[in-house]
């Protein structure tokens, strides 16, 4: 083969692309988006309480699915259970009630996460040829308390005193009361008749859109908080049924009091 033919063959060979100077990008798998659990923990249950009676009580707030935890060895109730809600607004309404009484026993009611449905963000392995960062060392360094600066006159400078932000109680909705445990026969008119003796008020009975039946709770709105306080101070029976009365609270996290810092001098 002549020299010209060899040169022609070399020029016709496909050229390989030059390696990129930028490191390869690794796309992390998208983490599962944790949904907010709509589960309540119910404690202090009576031994007479069953899944059916627990479900019957909390269904006044909306569609629920309940369970009473049982001891496998004895077959007796362990004194607590769980209630799953379909609607978050219904769960928040149940949480706003001052007290829950199931089968004659006052029970505790709180949100329950259970640690399920949550995943930590995926951590990618270090790229080839790169050392993994010292996460423990860097974390310990970041958590180490800061040392006050040295006093030029000898000794330690006076550190600034910072108080932890104080969490205020949830904001009250003035004049608005939550009424729970209403009878199926209670209407807006009969609810208003029961509370209008404390002052002019507007009433509302929450209805199930699917069935047209009462959801077992409602609201009363007075013109002033003073009138609402008078209603809160007494027990109430509406349409021959004892009802629960509590103050309505605004949604969202309670406000914080800003930290107060003392002057260094």
HELIX and SHEET records of a PDB file:
HELIX    1   1 UNK A    3  UNK A   12  1                                  10    
HELIX    2   2 UNK A   51  UNK A   58  1                                   8    
HELIX    3   3 UNK A   88  UNK A   96  1                                   9    
HELIX    4   4 UNK A  135  UNK A  143  1                                   9    
HELIX    5   5 UNK A  188  UNK A  195  1                                   8    
HELIX    6   6 UNK A  196  UNK A  198  5                                   3    
HELIX    7   7 UNK A  225  UNK A  232  1                                   8    
SHEET    1   A 5 UNK A  64  UNK A  70  0                                        
SHEET    2   A 5 UNK A  77  UNK A  85 -1                                        
SHEET    3   A 5 UNK A  39  UNK A  43 -1                                        
SHEET    4   A 5 UNK A 105  UNK A 111 -1                                        
SHEET    5   A 5 UNK A 100  UNK A 102 -1                                        
SHEET    1   B 2 UNK A 166  UNK A 167  0                                        
SHEET    2   B 2 UNK A 256  UNK A 257 -1                                        
SHEET    1   C 5 UNK A 201  UNK A 207  0                                        
SHEET    2   C 5 UNK A 214  UNK A 222 -1                                        
SHEET    3   C 5 UNK A 172  UNK A 180 -1                                        
SHEET    4   C 5 UNK A 241  UNK A 249 -1                                        
SHEET    5   C 5 UNK A 236  UNK A 238 -1                                        
END                                                                             
